[in-house]
Amino acid sequence: MKSRILILIHVVLLVAVTTVAQAQFSVLYNFGLRTDPLNPTWPGVIAQGRDGNLYSTAPQGQNTGCTNVGGQVFRITPTTGALKIINCSTGSAFSRSGLTLGTDGNFYGTAPLNGPSGSGGQDGTIFKVTPGGTLTPLHTFTSTDGEFPSAPPIQGIDGNFYGTTRQGGSGGFGTVYKITPSLGFTVLHNFIDSTDGSYPQAPLVQGTDGNFYGTAEFSSSNAGTVFRVTPLKQFLPLFDFAPLGATGSATGTNPIAPLIQASDGNFYGTTVGGGVINGVSTNQGVVFKITPAGKLSVLHVFAGNGDGTQPIGGLVQASDGNLYGTTSLSIPGFGCGTIFRITLPGGTFSTLHAFSNIPPIRDGCHPQVTLVQHTNGILYGDTNAGGSLGQGVFFSLNESLPPFVSLLPYSGKVAATIEFLGQGFTSTTTVSFSGTTASRTVVSGTFLTATVPSGAGTGLVTVTTSSGTLKSNKLFRVIPQITGFSPTTGSAGTSVTITGVSLKQTTKVTFGGVKASFTVNSDSKVTAIVPSGAVTGKIAITTPGGRATSAGTFTVSSTLTGHCVYQCGSTRCGELTGYCAGSVGHAPRDSTPWSVLSGSRRRVRGRSVA
């Protein structure tokens, strides 16, 4: 029997729409010239490179100088709008994935059909492309491990890449995969079109818990799911967008956009269909919030009353803390789409720009790609159609949002090298992690590296230049480490000194999974008391930066002093005190010391009892 996680659904309907006219919208490039990529489509992820330029893909093009006119990798210079095709080989044929930036400075994407030249692959590829355009295929799908990938892979904090395929796998309905450049390819989950979902289209996002979260467009209910998968292949459906009767799904249907994890720890996304207002189905999509535990709330239901309809792209949390996104249409059935904002917290919805394809204003039509915020603070995106040449536009939206620095990755241990994207770095005077100064290497005005310093804690990272101080747009999480503990054995009540790195923000200590009281002595030392009921096992420390587990095992002593059972004369005569496990046939009538012999046998007053 199929089961579904019961989720509390809280729907917040925002019917009134505010239109904000202050945003500065600009068309940077009109696609459609003879040498251009054409009609950028979803997912179409736009990535900022180390050089400050923006990179993406388009599924088709008409450059006669290319070996493949069915897809191109391109670069846009945000300050001038200049476009350059950097690759149009068969390895990127029909690629609509867009690109993600790796810590090696290269970009990663997928192509849904053709394999690299001569490979014979027709189920899609994963590829790497340098900023200069050199493309290297990394994996060719064979249908059994997935086929027709839509989204680019993302790089996890472990350095491996994780992604999805739209079809294929043992179930035929798509896969979640991991690819390690040095070790190869692994399928983490095969979708079977049940409550797990089917046809995942969007990129994954790695949560602060280290797990990966994503969406599937369909499921056994035909409405889609939100799911979680661990790097160790543990898969859990978090939410099933099942239709709710004749009025449609109040929570939305068919998510094809990626999730984002906002600064409040929750995930946010969109659905292209569904939505109910006052009991009437709009079926124009919603914006939703979902907790890591699977509790879903609807923030906005699209109704076509000036707010737009059918959001295909996802959301971005900008440096002002608010969410920004696009709709592919403006009113049911026609219209060119909108750009919108939802405030966090609060959930106030505002329309920032309505696209037009009616002369004299032809500024783009049908945006499908998730917006990206450049570190200069400006939002960028593209449209699938419209513009002066009818093949789409690349645009910017300047909301006067603060500039910031972006990090690769957003977590690491002390001494790890972290990459910074930004601007004005040539005059950098200080880099600090949560107030602790770090050594740095300035590579260019838009790229530098820094080493996580000893004593740093989880918090914002700052770069101070002659023009001011830039903050990271997300918290950097310093991962704790346990290097040792003493003593290595003891009974309940024993004081244990735990040594390590990045321990000053400790929030929890456990012995074999049992929570212990503790005192933080310094960034390198924590003192904990072995708790009652502790069992032999690992010691673990939790901080805002993550969880550290000891390499060695702490042994709970086999000989203890105290009461095995409550003394008679009390209302709990003969009951276990919690200092021993198993059962006891007799209750000592005084505080006779006891020791564990084996199993559930005890020695009381020198005699063995069961």
C-alpha atoms as one frame of an Amber mdcrd trajectory, in Angstrom:
protein
   0.000   0.000   0.000   1.328   3.380  -0.934   1.762   5.808   1.927   2.158
   9.518   2.008   3.827  11.702   4.574   1.141  13.737   6.273   2.021  17.358
   5.918   0.389  20.303   7.582  -0.514  22.686   4.806  -0.946  26.325   5.586
  -2.080  28.442   2.659  -1.526  32.166   2.716  -3.383  33.760  -0.181  -2.104
  37.066  -1.424  -4.677  38.324  -3.862  -3.799  41.986  -3.976  -0.771  42.723
  -6.154   1.529  45.686  -5.726   3.289  47.040  -8.807   6.627  48.738  -8.235
   7.842  51.059 -10.953  11.205  52.113  -9.497  13.174  49.105 -10.789  15.557
  49.899 -13.650  15.057  47.301 -16.383  17.466  47.086 -19.320  17.808  44.838
 -22.356  21.503  44.014 -22.644  21.307  41.832 -25.749  18.733  40.821 -28.369
  19.250  37.228 -29.550  18.625  36.590 -33.247  21.642  37.654 -35.255  23.003
  35.105 -37.699  25.815  34.061 -35.359  23.708  33.979 -32.189  22.483  31.324
 -29.818  18.683  31.353 -29.895  15.736  30.947 -27.534  17.372  30.260 -24.139
  15.072  27.984 -22.165  14.771  26.314 -18.768  16.611  25.314 -16.690  19.257
  27.476 -18.448  21.211  28.175 -15.255  23.315  31.356 -15.521  26.676  31.191
 -13.722  29.069  33.978 -12.779  32.665  33.157 -13.647  35.892  34.109 -11.945
  36.269  36.883 -14.524  32.963  38.502 -13.512  31.225  37.529 -16.765  28.027
  35.466 -16.988  27.917  32.066 -18.726  25.042  29.864 -19.897  23.750  27.715
 -22.763  21.025  27.871 -25.399  19.441  24.774 -27.004  19.739  26.060 -30.536
  21.683  28.512 -32.660  22.456  29.490 -36.211  26.178  30.098 -36.236  27.370
  28.785 -39.590  30.901  28.533 -38.231  29.909  25.893 -35.675  30.056  22.132
 -36.006  26.720  22.051 -34.191  23.926  24.585 -34.647  21.698  22.726 -32.206
  23.102  24.308 -29.058  25.769  26.713 -27.899  27.658  27.817 -24.794  27.848
  31.592 -24.534  29.281  34.378 -22.396  27.742  37.776 -21.612  29.735  40.710
 -20.242  27.336  42.354 -17.763  28.825  45.844 -18.006  28.523  46.109 -21.790
  26.118  43.369 -22.871  28.715  41.973 -25.286  28.031  38.353 -26.269  30.570
  35.713 -27.268  29.962  32.074 -28.230  32.649  30.017 -26.525  31.615  26.524
 -27.650  29.249  25.052 -30.223  30.597  21.509 -30.658  28.489  18.367 -30.709
  29.417  17.785 -27.076  27.021  20.562 -26.072  24.332  19.712 -28.619  20.861
  20.940 -27.691  22.078  21.843 -24.208  19.424  23.756 -22.331  20.888  23.034
 -18.898  22.852  26.175 -18.385  26.055  25.940 -16.364  27.359  25.761 -12.806
  30.794  26.945 -11.705  33.216  24.455 -10.159  36.009  25.169  -7.705  38.475
  24.470 -10.532  37.209  27.574 -12.363  35.512  25.533 -15.090  31.811  25.198
 -15.859  29.692  22.058 -15.817  26.560  21.257 -17.786  24.597  18.550 -19.565
  23.377  17.867 -23.081  20.140  15.849 -23.398  20.662  13.968 -26.657  23.893
  13.664 -28.579  27.043  12.333 -27.035  30.437  13.733 -27.952  31.551  13.304
 -31.517  32.220   9.664 -32.358  30.857   8.279 -29.078  27.518   7.175 -30.491
  25.780   8.327 -27.322  22.172   9.386 -27.795  21.000   9.477 -24.154  22.850
  12.608 -23.135  26.144  13.654 -21.608  27.700  15.500 -18.691  30.413  17.887
 -19.821  33.001  20.318 -18.524  33.833  23.492 -20.420  36.602  25.973 -19.669
  36.015  29.757 -19.749  37.946  29.668 -23.018  35.554  27.141 -24.557  37.437
  23.831 -24.408  34.824  21.141 -23.800  35.476  17.757 -22.202  32.778  15.067
 -21.935  32.744  13.480 -18.457  30.012  10.866 -18.805  27.786   9.489 -21.563
  24.438   8.126 -20.366  23.289   4.685 -21.492  19.605   4.805 -20.417  20.203
   2.260 -17.633  21.960   4.957 -15.580  19.712   7.771 -16.801  18.940   9.610
 -19.992  17.968  13.038 -21.295  19.402  15.202 -18.491  17.851  18.668 -18.351
  19.818  20.326 -15.546  23.513  20.921 -14.900  25.171  19.094 -11.989  26.098
  21.011  -8.846  29.319  20.582  -6.901  28.846  19.303  -3.348  30.969  20.279
  -0.372  32.780  16.938  -0.808  34.005  18.068  -4.244  31.832  15.614  -6.181
  29.085  16.623  -8.610  25.427  15.712  -8.175  22.549  15.960 -10.634  19.399
  14.462 -12.140  18.258  12.932 -15.400  14.745  13.410 -16.733  14.269   9.790
 -17.796  16.036   6.429 -17.759  17.399   4.423 -14.880  16.077   1.081 -13.686
  12.606   2.546 -13.177  12.553   4.494 -16.428  11.436   7.749 -14.768  14.754
   9.450 -14.113  17.687   9.252 -11.717  19.718  11.160  -9.165  23.441  10.659
  -9.766  26.870  11.452  -8.380  29.922  11.854 -10.545  33.441  11.920  -9.179
  35.940  13.016 -11.819  38.578  10.632 -10.449  36.359   7.708  -9.352  33.464
   7.586 -11.794  29.675   7.651 -11.911  27.128   6.371  -9.356  23.318   6.314
  -9.419  21.960   7.452  -6.040  18.262   6.904  -6.781  16.056   5.491  -9.535
  12.620   7.119  -9.759   9.731   4.673 -10.141   6.785   7.070 -10.607   5.407
   6.427  -7.135   5.382   8.845  -4.199   9.089   9.378  -4.935   8.200  11.224
  -8.147   9.127  11.029 -11.810  10.803  13.167 -14.489  13.017  15.437 -12.353
  13.917  18.474 -14.455  15.682  20.893 -12.111  19.145  21.158 -10.567  19.605
  19.918  -7.019  20.450  22.141  -4.059  22.634  21.012  -1.165  21.190  21.932
   2.206  23.184  23.041   5.217  22.630  19.518   6.594  24.738  18.129   3.743
  21.794  16.441   2.010  20.474  17.208  -1.463  16.975  18.501  -2.157  15.096
  18.601  -5.439  11.790  18.451  -7.284  10.196  15.979  -9.671   7.657  17.247
 -12.197   5.308  14.260 -11.917   4.502  11.378  -9.567   1.934   8.624  -9.214
  -0.588  11.398  -8.545   0.647  13.186 -11.687   1.370  16.352  -9.697   5.034
  16.137  -8.661   7.100  15.861  -5.492   9.779  17.464  -3.343  12.460  14.988
  -2.266  15.637  14.641  -0.251  18.558  12.310  -0.948  21.752  11.844   1.030
  25.213  11.323  -0.493  24.871   7.725   0.817  21.770   6.995  -1.329  19.121
   7.387   1.380  16.061   8.794  -0.422  12.990  10.365   1.212   9.940  11.958
  -0.481   9.160  15.112   1.513   5.960  16.268  -0.172   3.559  14.966  -2.805
   1.703  17.645  -4.769  -1.378  15.440  -5.117  -4.450  17.090  -6.663  -7.067
  17.939  -4.071 -10.295  17.005  -5.874 -12.116  18.869  -8.601 -10.820  22.278
  -7.567  -7.233  21.267  -8.295  -4.265  21.348  -5.960  -4.205  24.151  -3.416
  -0.490  23.584  -2.937   0.388  23.774  -6.624   1.233  21.109  -9.184   4.175
  20.118 -11.356   7.303  21.800  -9.978   9.978  22.027 -12.658  12.094  24.755
 -11.062  14.938  24.235  -8.573  14.594  24.837  -4.855  16.682  27.342  -2.933
  17.525  27.251   0.752  17.064  30.723   2.202  18.819  32.251   5.182  15.997
  31.079   7.481  16.894  27.444   6.721  13.694  26.739   4.779  13.437  25.873
   1.095  11.490  27.911  -1.453  10.244  27.087  -4.934   7.540  27.459  -7.561
   5.074  25.227  -9.378   3.946  25.821 -12.942   0.362  24.731 -12.218  -2.176
  24.404  -9.444  -3.282  26.959  -6.917  -6.659  27.764  -5.394  -8.170  31.115
  -4.396 -11.414  31.153  -2.417 -12.100  27.548  -3.336 -11.667  28.152  -7.060
  -8.774  26.597  -8.964  -6.554  29.103 -10.783  -4.137  26.459 -12.128  -1.575
  29.168 -12.814   1.089  28.144 -10.307   2.224  29.086  -6.814   5.239  30.159
  -4.777   5.782  27.853  -1.799   7.937  27.380   1.273   8.836  23.924   2.594
  10.769  23.103   5.749  13.503  20.449   5.774  10.962  18.227   7.563   8.384
  18.589   4.766   5.876  21.127   6.111   4.666  23.151   3.127   3.126  26.645
   3.035   1.876  28.516  -0.021   3.153  32.109  -0.106   1.428  33.279  -3.289
  -1.119  31.931  -5.747  -0.826  33.351  -9.267  -4.136  34.529 -10.693  -3.238
  36.596 -13.753  -4.447  39.824 -12.198  -1.197  41.628 -12.896   1.001  39.215
 -10.983   1.767  36.891 -13.914   1.081  33.194 -14.424   2.895  29.875 -14.774
   6.345  30.417 -13.227   8.803  28.068 -14.911  11.977  29.441 -13.351  12.862
  29.256  -9.684  13.680  31.884  -7.083  16.801  33.690  -5.947  17.316  35.204
  -2.505  19.031  38.481  -3.182  21.364  40.449  -0.935  18.400  42.338   0.569
  17.034  39.038   1.902  13.984  39.007  -0.391  12.994  36.475  -3.057  12.920
  37.352  -6.767  11.507  35.345  -9.650   9.737  35.415 -13.008   6.516  34.146
 -14.562   6.476  32.879 -18.130   3.075  34.444 -18.916   1.213  37.506 -17.716
  -2.449  36.485 -17.778  -4.024  33.085 -18.510  -3.350  32.015 -22.090  -1.267
  34.952 -23.300   1.037  37.780 -22.214   4.802  37.811 -21.962   5.487  37.311
 -18.268   6.666  39.305 -15.278   9.457  39.783 -12.764   8.283  39.714  -9.153
   9.506  40.058  -5.576   8.316  38.425  -2.348   9.587  39.898   0.912  11.086
  37.722   3.642   9.802  37.662   6.248   6.276  38.831   5.579   5.541  37.448
   2.123   4.434  40.696   0.475   4.198  40.199  -3.298   5.134  42.931  -5.805
   5.330  42.957  -9.596   8.555  44.709 -10.637   8.347  44.457 -14.429   5.879
  43.239 -17.052   7.410  42.081 -20.328   5.947  43.312 -23.605   6.145  42.105
 -27.185   3.949  44.836 -28.597   5.770  47.630 -30.480   7.227  50.019 -29.614
   8.141  48.082 -26.444   9.591  44.698 -27.317  11.740  43.890 -24.289  11.407
  40.105 -24.253   8.763  37.443 -23.821   8.361  34.225 -21.790  11.226  34.217
 -19.270  11.886  30.633 -18.167  15.294  30.755 -16.517  15.905  31.394 -12.817
  17.263  34.877 -12.188  20.841  35.213 -10.974  22.181  38.022  -8.807  25.642
  39.126  -9.820  27.985  40.131  -6.996  27.525  43.731  -8.211  23.982  43.496
  -6.785  22.151  43.535 -10.132  19.736  40.766 -11.188  20.177  39.154 -14.617
  18.112  36.791 -16.737  16.945  35.966 -20.238  13.736  35.274 -22.139  12.838
  32.479 -24.508  11.288  34.766 -27.150  10.548  38.384 -27.972  12.935  41.263
 -28.296  13.696  43.256 -31.407  14.738  40.111 -33.311  12.126  37.787 -31.836
  14.526  35.143 -30.465  14.763  36.274 -26.857  16.749  38.820 -24.859  19.319
  38.938 -22.090  18.271  41.532 -19.520  19.185  43.168 -16.216  17.070  44.517
 -13.366  18.718  47.043 -11.076  16.917  47.306  -7.737  19.845  49.141  -6.097
  20.578  46.043  -4.046  23.855  45.915  -2.125  26.878  44.278  -3.778  28.392
  41.288  -1.995  30.922  38.480  -2.257  30.040  34.938  -3.293  31.981  31.937
  -1.963  32.967  28.529  -3.308  32.172  26.587  -1.220  30.156  28.024   1.676
  31.613  25.642   4.261  35.002  24.226   5.120  37.460  23.277   7.831  40.223
  25.454   9.243  43.094  25.730   6.715  40.793  25.073   3.741  41.146  27.364
   0.713  37.934  29.235  -0.120  37.283  31.032  -3.408  35.710  34.498  -3.563
  33.810  36.101  -6.446  33.210  39.833  -6.359  34.574  43.125  -7.601  37.188
  45.693  -6.627  39.471  43.065  -5.115  42.720  44.642  -6.319  42.556  47.107
  -3.418  41.706  44.473  -0.797  43.154  45.206   2.639  41.477  42.583   4.840
  39.548  39.322   4.543  37.885  38.012   7.684  35.782  35.012   8.650  33.279
  36.037  11.323  35.713  38.677  12.534  38.885  36.569  12.375  41.438  37.826
   9.868  42.492  35.392   7.141  45.457  35.175   4.808  44.473  35.952   1.212
  45.694  35.814  -2.358  44.248  38.357  -4.774  44.177  36.833  -8.262  42.269
  39.581 -10.076  39.790  42.362  -9.482  36.969  39.797  -9.502  38.569  36.740
  -7.888  40.589  35.975  -4.774  41.233  33.054  -2.436  41.538  32.977   1.354
  42.428  30.368   3.956  39.964  29.634   6.769  41.843  30.893   9.851  42.178
  29.156  13.190  39.617  30.545  15.611  37.072  31.379  12.927  33.438  30.616
  13.623  30.355  30.179  11.496  29.154  33.575  10.302  29.467  36.172   7.562
  32.711  36.601   5.643  33.866  40.109   4.766  36.280  41.627   2.264  37.476
  45.151   2.983  38.689  47.200   0.014  39.467  50.861  -0.545  35.847  51.306
  -1.631  34.304  49.771   1.486  33.417  46.391   2.984  31.667  43.617   1.075
  29.821  40.895   2.977  29.067  37.348   1.875  25.469  36.783   0.806  25.295
  33.622   2.947  26.814  32.420   6.192  30.074  30.547   5.893  29.964  27.399
   8.039  33.204  26.381   9.743  33.149  22.588  10.077  34.210  21.353  13.551
  36.832  18.631  14.070  37.523  16.229  16.967  41.185  15.281  17.253  41.082
  13.301  20.519  39.537  12.759  23.946  40.662  11.661  27.401  40.032   9.402
  29.207  38.900   6.849  26.622  36.783   4.882  29.076  34.599   5.737  32.035
  31.259   5.398  33.751  28.334   7.803  33.979  29.475  11.015  35.627  33.037
  10.782  34.324  34.456  14.076  33.042  35.904  13.723  29.539  38.116  16.310
  27.850  37.483  16.533  24.118  40.101  18.274  21.985  39.716  19.494  18.432
  39.347  22.457  16.119  36.492  24.979  15.777  34.723  23.893  18.968  33.868
  27.274  20.526  30.341  27.291  19.034  29.458  23.810  20.336  25.712  23.364
  20.876  25.529  19.600  21.555  27.734  16.709  22.711  26.711  13.031  22.591
  28.240   9.749  23.767  27.019   6.874  21.625  24.086   9.051  20.603  23.119
   9.996  24.189  23.111  13.719  24.921  25.603  14.950  27.511  26.095  18.118
  29.540  29.219  20.046  28.571  31.333  23.158  29.045  33.110  24.976  26.222
  36.611  25.733  27.500  38.084  27.165  24.297  37.986  26.803  20.545  40.094
  23.669  20.927  38.651  22.088  24.074  35.265  21.008  25.413  34.674  19.203
  28.702  31.681  16.838  28.808  30.146  14.571  31.452  29.349  10.986  30.470
  25.548  10.859  30.721  23.395   8.298  32.467  22.415   5.630  29.978  25.407
   6.223  27.728  26.607   3.281  25.680  29.946   2.490  24.135  30.304   4.407
  20.871  31.568   7.520  19.153  31.641  10.987  20.683  29.985  13.634  18.504
  29.991  17.428  18.694  27.508  19.666  16.891  28.051  23.344  16.048  26.340
  25.757  13.636  29.013  24.668  11.167  28.154  20.983  11.213  28.820  17.790
  13.145  32.139  16.189  14.061  32.486  12.540  15.104  35.462  11.097  16.930
  37.667   8.623  15.105  37.993   6.501  18.217  35.345   4.873  20.399  34.588
   5.870  23.970  34.051   2.769  26.118  31.444   2.971  28.846  33.030   1.245
  31.858  31.771  -2.231  32.754  32.157  -1.548  36.493  30.112   1.161  38.156
  29.408   2.236  41.702  25.873   3.124  42.652  22.376   1.692  42.767  21.239
  -0.775  40.132  17.672  -0.581  41.441  15.721   1.664  43.757  15.769   0.585
  47.417  12.679  -0.971  48.888  10.672   1.208  51.171  10.054   3.631  48.294
   7.179   3.568  45.815   9.648   2.469  43.123  11.102  -0.514  45.011  13.005
  -2.776  42.650  12.753  -0.513  39.594  15.880   0.163  37.523  17.548   3.477
  38.281  18.852   3.923  34.747  22.439   3.087  35.641  22.149  -0.444  34.326
  20.432  -2.272  31.512  18.380  -5.457  31.462  16.306  -6.846  34.314  16.998
  -7.588  37.959  15.210 -10.254  39.982  15.983  -8.886  43.446  16.157  -5.414
  44.899  18.959  -4.722  47.363  17.725  -3.189  50.572  20.677  -0.903  51.005
  23.255   0.916  48.914  25.389  -2.139  48.207  27.860  -1.527  45.337  27.174
  -3.623  42.254  28.984  -4.580  39.093  27.977  -5.930  35.693  28.977  -9.554
  35.111  27.528 -10.331  31.682  24.267  -9.811  29.879  21.584  -9.031  32.434
  23.305 -10.690  35.408  24.295  -8.501  38.343  26.381  -9.049  41.478  24.577
  -7.858  44.577  26.232  -8.375  48.005  28.671 -10.721  46.403  26.066 -13.028
  44.850  24.943 -13.234  41.259  21.291 -12.525  40.457  19.382 -12.540  37.197
